[in-house]
Amino acid sequence: MAHGWSEDEQAIRRYLQRIRRRGAVGSHRLFRQGRALAQQQLHQLQQAEDAAENVAERVRENTAPRVHALRSRGRRAGRSYPAMLLVVMTCLLALLACDLSPSFLPLLSRGANGNETGPSSGVELPTPSHLPAQKPLTYAQRVQQTVDYTLSRMTLGQKIGQMMMFETTAQTWNNDMDQMVRQMGAGAIIIYKKNMVNPAQLKQFIATSQSHTTIPMFVTMDEEGGNVDRLGDLGFAPHLPSAQYLGSTGDPNKAYQAGVAAALELQKYGINTDLAPVVDVRLVPNQVEGPRLYGNDPATVEAYASGFLNGLQQNWIIGCLKHWPGIGSTVQDPHLTLPVIDRTVAQLESTEFAPFRDMLKDHPGMIMVTHVILSAIDPTMPSSLSPIIVNGILRNELGYNGVIITDNLWMQGVSSKYPLGQAAVLAVMAGDDLLEGAWNAYELKLMIDAVKQAVANGTISQNRINQSVRRLLTLKAQYGILPLLSPHHRPLPPGAASAPMGGPAIADLTNSFASAA
């Protein structure tokens, strides 16, 4: 290198020596990169200076004055701009190496495409020490986060679809199923004997149906025991004893064991909801439900139905109390007609309503409302379509904020007066969340379109739809049907003794979600 560059070279070397002296643990890579960059810049400067000398030699003899001026400007530029650039870059590297946390180093290990070259898959910037560490979300918070996220991304049609439960004659996936499940986004299906061929077929049928959902469905079945024993009657599972038999044993723990047995069998097939137990109180000898009832007084019914419900829900099967507001005093069948119950308000509150009220402590996932007329409360509307009986009593007076499901809307107790679309709108207005009634894609679309039109004309508010969908999504998230947004331990269901968030905490969560919308 020509005389005149040595001072700059020495200055650069002094900067490099300073980096070497001040470099902290973990900065060796930066030092090597800085040194290589400095050497590269020095080499380029030397090449530029040599080229300038060659040009000067060729023109010196004829243009000495111009050569002198050229060399003067060249040296000033060579010393000022390249050297200054090199000094600035070296200083920046020195600051990075000496003054920043070593955790910043992985940034410089990224390749040209932005990919990591080391074992780490990403860069984690350090958290300032003066900020408190973020607490992990509780299970309740993660459920709420999942529900909020899911609800915020749903269209009105998707929300209404979640409020529909359908039945089908299908035993394998077909076009009608595809329309109801995949295209209309139905929120639930009920399995009857007509859908069941053999255990392997049933399991595959349910798994295939769930695989086509965006939000997995409630897969429901009436598995009560006795004369309503879908699995037992076809040999898919051992028979369950009837409610009447269990109530006669004098041991409510037997009802709990029956609930556990039912839950374990339902789990095998992918069924996540049991439309049981029946909590009607037998008040007349020839009551229409026969052996489906646990007893003749509210206390007996509550003790045994509670055992069965806890057996289900502590084993990850959602239970459903039925048939609100209580039909133990009628001999008429709502499937065939609309029964009228002429009992006083005091009688209803002390008897029919009592087991429902007392079992709210067990946090039932669902309560089913059926089709009867309570002449002392609402003499004009079937209970399933009555805002007084659903919202007024079950929600507001008794304080139930879980999922309310209708009995089948094609039953004569409703369909003799109200077409399916109108019944769907009235059910939503009454406060029901999950509407049972469609038996094919045509009927399901009719129900969805009717509710959607009611929203469009202001008969039903968007807020009212959101209330129901929030309850439905919350129940699905609590029972592992709707996956949570981030991985965590799987909590035990409500009521389990060792649940990280069981019992009243689950109830508080359900109540807060139901009232928030």
MIVEX-969386 format. One line per field, with one value per residue (C-alpha): x, y, z; residue number from 1. Coordinates in Angstrom, 3 decimals. Layout:
<rs>
x	X | ...;
y	Y | ...;
z	Z | ...;
nr	NUM | ...;
</rs>
This chain:
<rs>
x	0.000 | 1.298 | 2.548 | -0.356 | -2.752 | -0.871 | -2.537 | -6.016 | -4.954 | -3.630 | -6.880 | -8.888 | -6.652 | -7.078 | -10.881 | -10.542 | -8.299 | -10.889 | -13.584 | -11.356 | -10.739 | -14.385 | -16.061 | -18.270 | -18.939 | -21.024 | -19.721 | -16.890 | -18.975 | -19.642 | -15.955 | -14.960 | -17.621 | -16.468 | -12.823 | -13.628 | -15.634 | -12.857 | -10.244 | -12.449 | -12.792 | -9.022 | -8.374 | -10.760 | -9.125 | -5.691 | -6.876 | -8.398 | -5.193 | -3.014 | -5.269 | -5.005 | -1.194 | -1.126 | -3.250 | -1.062 | 2.129 | 0.743 | -0.205 | 2.549 | 4.945 | 2.491 | 0.055 | 2.039 | -0.118 | -3.305 | -1.711 | -0.864 | -4.431 | -5.834 | -3.605 | -4.486 | -8.225 | -7.891 | -6.047 | -8.529 | -11.437 | -9.698 | -8.847 | -12.180 | -15.064 | -14.042 | -12.166 | -14.999 | -17.501 | -15.352 | -14.941 | -18.697 | -19.483 | -16.836 | -18.193 | -21.682 | -20.387 | -18.456 | -21.579 | -23.544 | -20.833 | -20.139 | -23.302 | -26.262 | -27.492 | -25.998 | -29.536 | -29.444 | -26.740 | -29.121 | -30.311 | -26.942 | -27.089 | -29.989 | -29.187 | -29.766 | -33.347 | -34.132 | -33.835 | -32.107 | -28.727 | -28.477 | -30.537 | -33.124 | -36.214 | -36.794 | -35.527 | -36.718 | -35.977 | -35.222 | -38.006 | -37.068 | -36.294 | -38.417 | -41.640 | -43.593 | -43.750 | -47.040 | -49.197 | -50.435 | -54.117 | -56.422 | -58.629 | -61.664 | -59.822 | -58.756 | -62.335 | -63.520 | -60.693 | -61.635 | -65.326 | -64.683 | -62.311 | -64.674 | -67.794 | -66.114 | -65.325 | -68.753 | -71.303 | -74.958 | -75.737 | -73.029 | -74.311 | -77.863 | -76.575 | -74.942 | -78.385 | -79.809 | -79.909 | -81.018 | -81.877 | -81.357 | -82.155 | -78.590 | -76.208 | -73.256 | -72.129 | -74.241 | -75.185 | -77.981 | -75.569 | -73.010 | -75.496 | -76.553 | -73.125 | -70.609 | -72.629 | -75.148 | -72.889 | -75.437 | -74.425 | -75.783 | -77.071 | -79.244 | -78.565 | -81.476 | -81.630 | -82.299 | -78.732 | -77.132 | -76.089 | -73.203 | -70.667 | -67.966 | -70.439 | -71.768 | -68.299 | -67.250 | -70.480 | -69.993 | -66.266 | -66.889 | -69.619 | -67.378 | -64.504 | -66.591 | -67.394 | -65.736 | -67.041 | -67.546 | -71.135 | -72.933 | -73.514 | -76.546 | -78.482 | -81.345 | -79.516 | -81.625 | -81.829 | -84.838 | -87.190 | -85.086 | -81.734 | -80.508 | -77.140 | -78.396 | -81.399 | -79.177 | -76.420 | -73.945 | -73.496 | -74.759 | -78.316 | -78.836 | -81.451 | -84.517 | -84.918 | -87.867 | -85.741 | -82.885 | -85.265 | -86.603 | -83.180 | -82.869 | -79.280 | -78.655 | -75.086 | -76.513 | -77.841 | -74.362 | -72.855 | -75.424 | -74.431 | -70.759 | -71.517 | -73.549 | -70.784 | -68.079 | -70.160 | -71.133 | -67.486 | -66.600 | -68.683 | -67.894 | -71.218 | -70.610 | -74.112 | -76.710 | -80.247 | -80.822 | -81.797 | -85.572 | -86.443 | -90.229 | -92.053 | -94.676 | -97.958 | -100.504 | -100.391 | -100.578 | -98.211 | -97.170 | -93.440 | -93.853 | -90.529 | -88.524 | -89.224 | -87.167 | -89.913 | -93.115 | -91.646 | -89.148 | -86.532 | -86.304 | -86.154 | -83.445 | -81.271 | -81.247 | -81.268 | -78.389 | -76.408 | -76.968 | -76.108 | -72.859 | -71.903 | -72.207 | -70.605 | -67.687 | -66.825 | -66.943 | -70.493 | -72.810 | -76.061 | -79.501 | -82.367 | -85.806 | -88.664 | -89.004 | -91.417 | -92.309 | -94.896 | -95.313 | -98.972 | -100.147 | -101.177 | -101.066 | -98.076 | -96.658 | -95.588 | -99.282 | -101.021 | -100.519 | -101.132 | -102.693 | -101.592 | -104.120 | -102.109 | -101.656 | -98.478 | -97.793 | -98.176 | -95.873 | -93.194 | -93.219 | -93.320 | -92.687 | -90.124 | -88.412 | -86.011 | -84.900 | -84.223 | -82.435 | -80.224 | -78.784 | -76.065 | -74.860 | -74.371 | -76.305 | -74.922 | -78.403 | -82.068 | -84.712 | -88.051 | -91.022 | -94.464 | -97.238 | -99.626 | -99.360 | -102.765 | -101.878 | -98.796 | -99.190 | -102.499 | -101.774 | -98.263 | -96.640 | -93.940 | -91.178 | -92.269 | -93.252 | -90.992 | -92.704 | -91.779 | -88.330 | -86.870 | -89.140 | -89.005 | -86.161 | -83.681 | -84.646 | -86.366 | -84.420 | -81.205 | -80.221 | -77.799 | -76.707 | -77.945 | -81.707 | -82.684 | -86.188 | -87.922 | -88.513 | -90.406 | -92.038 | -93.973 | -97.724 | -97.579 | -96.099 | -96.426 | -100.226 | -100.354 | -96.968 | -95.063 | -91.420 | -89.997 | -92.404 | -91.757 | -88.019 | -88.476 | -90.795 | -88.366 | -85.515 | -87.748 | -88.712 | -85.045 | -84.167 | -80.591 | -80.620 | -83.561 | -84.397 | -86.700 | -85.074 | -84.934 | -83.315 | -81.449 | -84.618 | -86.203 | -82.960 | -82.591 | -86.212 | -85.526 | -82.259 | -83.805 | -86.791 | -84.573 | -82.310 | -85.320 | -86.515 | -83.138 | -83.301 | -86.729 | -85.844 | -88.031 | -84.928 | -81.795 | -78.246 | -77.503 | -80.120 | -78.448 | -75.040 | -76.343 | -77.333 | -74.224 | -72.000 | -73.707 | -73.329 | -69.661 | -68.872 | -70.342 | -68.433 | -65.187 | -65.704 | -66.166 | -63.352 | -65.640 | -64.397 | -60.577 | -59.074 | -56.794 | -53.568 | -52.403 | -52.809 | -53.798 | -57.252 | -59.389 | -61.804 | -65.506 | -67.754 | -68.321 | -65.190 | -63.411 | -59.934 | -60.878 | -58.525 | -61.626 | -64.682 | -67.926 | -68.974 | -66.135 | -67.573 | -71.021 | -69.677 | -67.990 | -71.192 | -73.217 | -70.792 | -70.683 | -74.430 | -75.074 | -72.234 | -73.680;
y	0.000 | 3.483 | 5.883 | 8.003 | 5.036 | 3.683 | 5.966 | 4.857 | 1.265 | 1.692 | 3.360 | 0.454 | -2.038 | -0.117 | -0.441 | -4.155 | -4.468 | -2.576 | -5.006 | -7.916 | -6.456 | -5.529 | -8.550 | -10.381 | -14.071 | -15.048 | -12.223 | -14.175 | -14.761 | -11.041 | -10.264 | -12.677 | -11.253 | -7.700 | -8.554 | -10.265 | -7.256 | -4.860 | -6.934 | -7.023 | -3.245 | -2.790 | -5.074 | -3.114 | 0.160 | -1.189 | -2.289 | 1.123 | 2.887 | 0.651 | 1.319 | 5.047 | 4.801 | 2.979 | 5.618 | 8.371 | 6.773 | 6.631 | 10.278 | 11.773 | 12.748 | 14.789 | 16.012 | 16.555 | 19.388 | 17.364 | 14.293 | 16.246 | 17.469 | 13.983 | 12.344 | 14.972 | 14.498 | 10.726 | 10.505 | 12.752 | 10.732 | 7.436 | 8.445 | 10.137 | 8.138 | 4.460 | 4.749 | 6.647 | 4.028 | 1.241 | 3.000 | 3.511 | -0.097 | -1.372 | 0.801 | -0.562 | -4.117 | -3.279 | -1.901 | -5.003 | -7.300 | -5.489 | -3.712 | -5.956 | -9.143 | -12.373 | -13.494 | -11.061 | -13.147 | -15.624 | -12.798 | -12.895 | -16.656 | -16.404 | -17.444 | -15.451 | -16.706 | -15.842 | -19.443 | -20.476 | -22.122 | -23.211 | -25.622 | -23.014 | -22.699 | -19.041 | -15.949 | -15.125 | -11.571 | -11.108 | -10.005 | -6.845 | -7.794 | -4.996 | -6.369 | -9.049 | -12.524 | -13.244 | -15.756 | -18.745 | -18.681 | -20.655 | -23.343 | -21.059 | -18.287 | -20.648 | -21.840 | -18.241 | -17.374 | -20.297 | -19.431 | -15.733 | -16.562 | -19.089 | -16.959 | -13.873 | -15.720 | -17.241 | -15.972 | -15.684 | -18.829 | -20.768 | -19.588 | -20.660 | -23.986 | -24.601 | -24.272 | -27.179 | -30.876 | -33.288 | -36.930 | -39.045 | -42.456 | -42.763 | -45.471 | -44.233 | -40.839 | -39.623 | -36.439 | -35.556 | -35.863 | -33.784 | -30.954 | -30.935 | -31.400 | -29.818 | -27.202 | -26.086 | -26.676 | -28.454 | -28.371 | -31.763 | -35.141 | -37.679 | -41.382 | -43.813 | -47.574 | -46.941 | -45.599 | -48.651 | -51.813 | -53.148 | -51.663 | -51.112 | -49.419 | -47.101 | -46.050 | -45.375 | -43.530 | -41.120 | -40.651 | -39.893 | -37.417 | -35.577 | -35.500 | -33.296 | -30.668 | -27.328 | -27.294 | -30.865 | -31.842 | -32.942 | -36.613 | -37.511 | -40.624 | -41.508 | -44.024 | -44.156 | -47.877 | -50.154 | -49.710 | -46.813 | -48.529 | -48.078 | -49.768 | -52.576 | -53.450 | -54.115 | -55.874 | -53.015 | -52.893 | -54.659 | -53.774 | -50.898 | -51.222 | -49.015 | -45.892 | -47.521 | -50.501 | -48.297 | -46.181 | -49.334 | -50.519 | -47.993 | -47.279 | -44.130 | -45.326 | -47.942 | -45.119 | -43.590 | -46.913 | -47.146 | -43.660 | -44.632 | -47.797 | -45.841 | -43.261 | -45.848 | -47.567 | -44.316 | -43.228 | -46.305 | -45.066 | -41.359 | -40.399 | -37.407 | -36.557 | -38.726 | -37.326 | -38.645 | -38.846 | -38.387 | -36.315 | -36.339 | -37.257 | -39.994 | -38.511 | -40.870 | -44.685 | -44.933 | -42.053 | -42.082 | -42.766 | -45.879 | -47.417 | -44.380 | -42.607 | -43.032 | -42.389 | -40.828 | -37.870 | -35.123 | -36.202 | -39.762 | -38.575 | -36.036 | -38.572 | -41.212 | -38.910 | -36.982 | -40.208 | -41.135 | -37.605 | -37.502 | -40.945 | -39.574 | -36.184 | -37.317 | -39.620 | -37.028 | -37.598 | -34.581 | -35.263 | -33.815 | -33.446 | -34.058 | -33.319 | -29.725 | -28.480 | -31.996 | -34.398 | -36.882 | -36.038 | -36.724 | -39.908 | -38.216 | -38.538 | -35.296 | -37.334 | -37.785 | -34.745 | -31.604 | -32.548 | -29.997 | -30.014 | -28.373 | -27.988 | -24.883 | -22.847 | -23.964 | -27.633 | -27.230 | -25.447 | -27.981 | -31.093 | -30.872 | -28.072 | -29.318 | -31.971 | -29.660 | -26.888 | -29.174 | -30.740 | -27.465 | -28.037 | -30.931 | -28.543 | -30.460 | -29.736 | -29.602 | -29.454 | -30.604 | -28.781 | -30.739 | -29.853 | -29.447 | -26.702 | -25.447 | -23.849 | -21.958 | -20.322 | -20.085 | -21.421 | -20.565 | -21.760 | -25.188 | -25.117 | -25.561 | -22.374 | -20.348 | -17.437 | -17.488 | -21.115 | -21.179 | -17.722 | -16.620 | -19.658 | -21.965 | -19.193 | -16.317 | -17.901 | -21.146 | -19.553 | -22.141 | -20.702 | -23.869 | -25.261 | -25.694 | -28.180 | -28.676 | -31.995 | -32.961 | -30.204 | -32.659 | -34.199 | -33.588 | -31.473 | -28.719 | -29.708 | -30.022 | -26.224 | -24.813 | -25.607 | -26.505 | -23.150 | -21.176 | -23.533 | -22.917 | -19.150 | -19.402 | -21.731 | -19.242 | -16.420 | -18.512 | -18.944 | -22.408 | -22.940 | -26.262 | -27.114 | -30.739 | -31.377 | -31.669 | -35.155 | -34.292 | -31.485 | -29.903 | -29.571 | -28.350 | -25.618 | -24.641 | -24.141 | -22.254 | -19.975 | -19.214 | -18.131 | -16.187 | -14.323 | -13.550 | -11.949 | -9.991 | -8.523 | -7.757 | -10.408 | -12.012 | -10.006 | -10.978 | -10.715 | -13.382 | -15.740 | -15.032 | -15.933 | -19.414 | -20.047 | -18.937 | -21.444 | -24.210 | -23.480 | -23.171 | -26.592 | -28.103 | -26.523 | -27.629 | -31.256 | -31.391 | -31.491 | -28.104 | -28.098 | -25.251 | -22.805 | -23.879 | -27.168 | -27.713 | -30.411 | -31.860 | -30.947 | -33.336 | -32.720 | -30.799 | -32.404 | -34.574 | -34.436 | -33.847 | -31.583 | -28.601 | -26.611 | -28.593 | -28.223 | -24.649 | -23.226 | -24.814 | -23.537 | -20.014 | -20.192 | -21.289 | -18.616 | -15.851 | -16.819 | -17.161 | -13.718 | -11.944 | -11.874;
z	0.000 | -0.908 | 1.696 | 3.052 | 3.716 | 6.692 | 9.225 | 8.107 | 8.184 | 11.685 | 12.790 | 11.436 | 13.172 | 16.408 | 16.050 | 15.466 | 18.516 | 20.562 | 19.396 | 20.392 | 23.837 | 24.518 | 22.916 | 25.462 | 25.676 | 22.682 | 20.417 | 18.761 | 15.647 | 15.293 | 15.739 | 12.966 | 10.658 | 11.427 | 10.839 | 7.519 | 6.402 | 7.370 | 5.530 | 2.453 | 2.506 | 2.956 | -0.002 | -2.186 | -1.146 | -2.009 | -5.447 | -6.095 | -5.027 | -7.249 | -10.240 | -9.611 | -9.482 | -12.850 | -14.485 | -13.010 | -14.355 | -17.911 | -18.018 | -15.793 | -18.588 | -20.633 | -18.005 | -14.827 | -13.497 | -14.096 | -12.561 | -9.438 | -9.118 | -9.863 | -7.257 | -4.694 | -5.220 | -5.429 | -2.129 | -0.399 | -1.718 | -1.039 | 2.492 | 3.275 | 1.770 | 1.720 | 4.988 | 6.643 | 5.449 | 6.806 | 10.170 | 10.519 | 9.676 | 12.047 | 14.858 | 14.343 | 14.488 | 17.630 | 19.299 | 18.409 | 19.711 | 22.957 | 24.079 | 23.118 | 24.716 | 23.346 | 22.553 | 19.623 | 17.957 | 16.294 | 14.065 | 12.297 | 11.822 | 9.393 | 5.857 | 2.720 | 2.498 | 6.091 | 7.251 | 10.414 | 9.965 | 13.598 | 15.646 | 16.640 | 14.445 | 15.230 | 16.977 | 20.467 | 21.483 | 25.172 | 27.499 | 29.395 | 32.959 | 34.402 | 32.853 | 34.777 | 33.263 | 31.493 | 33.360 | 31.344 | 30.489 | 32.741 | 31.240 | 31.546 | 29.725 | 26.949 | 26.507 | 26.274 | 23.876 | 21.638 | 21.677 | 20.965 | 18.110 | 16.520 | 16.893 | 15.427 | 12.188 | 11.572 | 9.088 | 10.035 | 8.064 | 9.868 | 13.248 | 12.490 | 11.188 | 14.561 | 16.156 | 14.151 | 15.035 | 12.331 | 11.966 | 8.866 | 7.445 | 6.171 | 7.323 | 5.255 | 4.032 | 1.095 | -0.746 | 1.666 | 4.586 | 2.710 | 2.262 | 5.926 | 7.495 | 5.172 | 3.290 | 5.946 | 8.958 | 11.151 | 14.794 | 15.886 | 14.740 | 16.548 | 16.030 | 15.894 | 15.360 | 11.666 | 11.355 | 13.006 | 11.130 | 13.200 | 15.625 | 12.993 | 10.622 | 13.333 | 14.415 | 10.812 | 10.022 | 12.913 | 12.263 | 8.585 | 9.450 | 11.918 | 9.414 | 7.094 | 9.728 | 10.305 | 13.880 | 15.159 | 15.925 | 19.024 | 18.239 | 20.330 | 21.270 | 23.623 | 25.798 | 28.950 | 29.655 | 29.905 | 26.949 | 25.517 | 25.061 | 21.479 | 21.936 | 24.156 | 22.005 | 18.965 | 20.891 | 20.460 | 24.252 | 27.394 | 28.355 | 30.782 | 33.542 | 33.370 | 35.483 | 37.253 | 38.278 | 39.478 | 41.542 | 43.218 | 44.420 | 47.224 | 46.123 | 44.014 | 43.424 | 41.061 | 38.905 | 38.923 | 37.826 | 35.029 | 33.871 | 33.855 | 31.888 | 29.335 | 28.954 | 28.329 | 25.661 | 23.939 | 23.818 | 21.766 | 18.853 | 18.971 | 20.560 | 22.824 | 24.104 | 25.837 | 25.796 | 29.317 | 32.152 | 32.354 | 35.420 | 35.172 | 38.392 | 38.087 | 39.319 | 37.695 | 37.493 | 33.700 | 32.966 | 29.298 | 29.899 | 32.018 | 33.210 | 32.050 | 35.377 | 38.553 | 41.097 | 42.356 | 44.259 | 43.391 | 45.971 | 44.616 | 41.029 | 41.869 | 43.736 | 40.989 | 37.976 | 39.536 | 39.901 | 36.258 | 35.059 | 37.025 | 35.743 | 32.213 | 32.609 | 34.746 | 31.854 | 29.083 | 27.873 | 27.962 | 29.785 | 29.104 | 31.587 | 30.087 | 29.645 | 30.885 | 32.229 | 33.413 | 31.953 | 34.797 | 35.231 | 31.681 | 29.926 | 26.529 | 24.215 | 22.720 | 19.687 | 18.857 | 20.338 | 22.412 | 26.072 | 28.408 | 32.069 | 34.384 | 37.576 | 39.652 | 39.683 | 43.246 | 42.282 | 39.297 | 41.306 | 44.142 | 41.975 | 38.217 | 38.385 | 41.556 | 40.177 | 37.362 | 39.858 | 42.328 | 39.643 | 38.423 | 41.043 | 38.839 | 35.883 | 33.217 | 29.770 | 28.239 | 29.217 | 26.745 | 26.588 | 25.253 | 23.895 | 26.477 | 27.482 | 31.068 | 31.385 | 34.567 | 33.015 | 29.228 | 27.941 | 24.303 | 23.396 | 23.618 | 26.305 | 23.717 | 21.939 | 24.997 | 26.017 | 29.420 | 30.124 | 28.486 | 29.098 | 31.879 | 34.167 | 33.118 | 32.355 | 34.629 | 37.621 | 37.883 | 36.595 | 33.979 | 31.439 | 29.655 | 26.354 | 25.917 | 23.226 | 21.842 | 21.656 | 18.049 | 16.249 | 13.849 | 16.777 | 16.600 | 19.743 | 17.523 | 13.869 | 14.027 | 14.295 | 13.273 | 10.048 | 10.606 | 9.519 | 11.711 | 14.631 | 14.268 | 14.446 | 17.451 | 19.234 | 18.859 | 20.053 | 23.093 | 24.076 | 22.723 | 21.515 | 19.652 | 17.418 | 16.657 | 13.725 | 10.290 | 8.759 | 5.416 | 3.672 | 2.313 | 5.756 | 7.322 | 4.703 | 5.296 | 9.024 | 8.474 | 5.836 | 8.075 | 10.964 | 8.628 | 7.212 | 10.753 | 11.445 | 8.193 | 9.010 | 12.630 | 14.283 | 15.772 | 16.585 | 15.723 | 19.427 | 20.148 | 17.659 | 19.196 | 22.651 | 21.529 | 19.453 | 22.325 | 24.635 | 22.063 | 21.340 | 25.047 | 25.785 | 22.867 | 24.037 | 27.648 | 26.611 | 24.070 | 21.020 | 19.789 | 20.035 | 22.024 | 20.254 | 21.966 | 23.482 | 27.198 | 29.650 | 29.177 | 32.190 | 33.799 | 33.161 | 35.540 | 38.915 | 38.908 | 42.249 | 40.857 | 37.993 | 37.629 | 36.812 | 37.775 | 39.624 | 40.357 | 38.258 | 35.123 | 36.083 | 36.596 | 33.219 | 31.485 | 33.248 | 32.382 | 28.711 | 28.412 | 29.867 | 28.061 | 24.555;
nr	1 | 2 | 3 | 4 | 5 | 6 | 7 | 8 | 9 | 10 | 11 | 12 | 13 | 14 | 15 | 16 | 17 | 18 | 19 | 20 | 21 | 22 | 23 | 24 | 25 | 26 | 27 | 28 | 29 | 30 | 31 | 32 | 33 | 34 | 35 | 36 | 37 | 38 | 39 | 40 | 41 | 42 | 43 | 44 | 45 | 46 | 47 | 48 | 49 | 50 | 51 | 52 | 53 | 54 | 55 | 56 | 57 | 58 | 59 | 60 | 61 | 62 | 63 | 64 | 65 | 66 | 67 | 68 | 69 | 70 | 71 | 72 | 73 | 74 | 75 | 76 | 77 | 78 | 79 | 80 | 81 | 82 | 83 | 84 | 85 | 86 | 87 | 88 | 89 | 90 | 91 | 92 | 93 | 94 | 95 | 96 | 97 | 98 | 99 | 100 | 101 | 102 | 103 | 104 | 105 | 106 | 107 | 108 | 109 | 110 | 111 | 112 | 113 | 114 | 115 | 116 | 117 | 118 | 119 | 120 | 121 | 122 | 123 | 124 | 125 | 126 | 127 | 128 | 129 | 130 | 131 | 132 | 133 | 134 | 135 | 136 | 137 | 138 | 139 | 140 | 141 | 142 | 143 | 144 | 145 | 146 | 147 | 148 | 149 | 150 | 151 | 152 | 153 | 154 | 155 | 156 | 157 | 158 | 159 | 160 | 161 | 162 | 163 | 164 | 165 | 166 | 167 | 168 | 169 | 170 | 171 | 172 | 173 | 174 | 175 | 176 | 177 | 178 | 179 | 180 | 181 | 182 | 183 | 184 | 185 | 186 | 187 | 188 | 189 | 190 | 191 | 192 | 193 | 194 | 195 | 196 | 197 | 198 | 199 | 200 | 201 | 202 | 203 | 204 | 205 | 206 | 207 | 208 | 209 | 210 | 211 | 212 | 213 | 214 | 215 | 216 | 217 | 218 | 219 | 220 | 221 | 222 | 223 | 224 | 225 | 226 | 227 | 228 | 229 | 230 | 231 | 232 | 233 | 234 | 235 | 236 | 237 | 238 | 239 | 240 | 241 | 242 | 243 | 244 | 245 | 246 | 247 | 248 | 249 | 250 | 251 | 252 | 253 | 254 | 255 | 256 | 257 | 258 | 259 | 260 | 261 | 262 | 263 | 264 | 265 | 266 | 267 | 268 | 269 | 270 | 271 | 272 | 273 | 274 | 275 | 276 | 277 | 278 | 279 | 280 | 281 | 282 | 283 | 284 | 285 | 286 | 287 | 288 | 289 | 290 | 291 | 292 | 293 | 294 | 295 | 296 | 297 | 298 | 299 | 300 | 301 | 302 | 303 | 304 | 305 | 306 | 307 | 308 | 309 | 310 | 311 | 312 | 313 | 314 | 315 | 316 | 317 | 318 | 319 | 320 | 321 | 322 | 323 | 324 | 325 | 326 | 327 | 328 | 329 | 330 | 331 | 332 | 333 | 334 | 335 | 336 | 337 | 338 | 339 | 340 | 341 | 342 | 343 | 344 | 345 | 346 | 347 | 348 | 349 | 350 | 351 | 352 | 353 | 354 | 355 | 356 | 357 | 358 | 359 | 360 | 361 | 362 | 363 | 364 | 365 | 366 | 367 | 368 | 369 | 370 | 371 | 372 | 373 | 374 | 375 | 376 | 377 | 378 | 379 | 380 | 381 | 382 | 383 | 384 | 385 | 386 | 387 | 388 | 389 | 390 | 391 | 392 | 393 | 394 | 395 | 396 | 397 | 398 | 399 | 400 | 401 | 402 | 403 | 404 | 405 | 406 | 407 | 408 | 409 | 410 | 411 | 412 | 413 | 414 | 415 | 416 | 417 | 418 | 419 | 420 | 421 | 422 | 423 | 424 | 425 | 426 | 427 | 428 | 429 | 430 | 431 | 432 | 433 | 434 | 435 | 436 | 437 | 438 | 439 | 440 | 441 | 442 | 443 | 444 | 445 | 446 | 447 | 448 | 449 | 450 | 451 | 452 | 453 | 454 | 455 | 456 | 457 | 458 | 459 | 460 | 461 | 462 | 463 | 464 | 465 | 466 | 467 | 468 | 469 | 470 | 471 | 472 | 473 | 474 | 475 | 476 | 477 | 478 | 479 | 480 | 481 | 482 | 483 | 484 | 485 | 486 | 487 | 488 | 489 | 490 | 491 | 492 | 493 | 494 | 495 | 496 | 497 | 498 | 499 | 500 | 501 | 502 | 503 | 504 | 505 | 506 | 507 | 508 | 509 | 510 | 511 | 512 | 513 | 514 | 515 | 516 | 517;
</rs>
